[in-house]
């Protein structure tokens, strides 16, 4: 599939509001092999894709699913099953820390954030992934943002398997396993 033929607007991300586009591009590329991407208009989750930045459009990013890996696309993932989490992955330098950090909204006041090393947060996610209602993080259009108006960040959405009532147990298990395997590989690389 060429960049021009990708007509799914959910896969064309606008970077106009991001000041440091190069930092944002480098940041999002770190997660290409770690996180799946969701497209609500076609109700699909892509686990095998590339991220491209068209030269003639400096303010655009295109997520391009791998045409040769149709089995890595999950169909009929309804919009109700994908929700915002309020969690953001940020560069540690934003809060004078090393590595990646996870910004977590306070339960009592969503405007207040607490921070933890992303690797620790990811380990927590992996520890509970086999529970009945696992936390299965993914990305969606608009999740590449700025944090404090100058640093790139990724907001996380999550898939609620319990909302995929029209998918078979095998399909739900396959989606969960794919997300889990990508996260484990990423965790080991940190």
Buried (B, 14 or more C-beta within 10 A) or exposed (E): EEBEEBEBEBBBBEBEEBEEBEBBBEBBEBBEEBBBBBBBEBBBBBBBBBBBBEEEEEEBBBBBBBEEEEEBBBEEBEEEBBEEBEBBBBBBEBBEBEEBBBBBBEEEEEEEBEBBBBBEBBEEBBEEBEEEEBBBBBBBBEBBBBBEEEBBBBBBBBBBBEBBEEBEEEBBEBBBEBBBEBBBEBBEEE
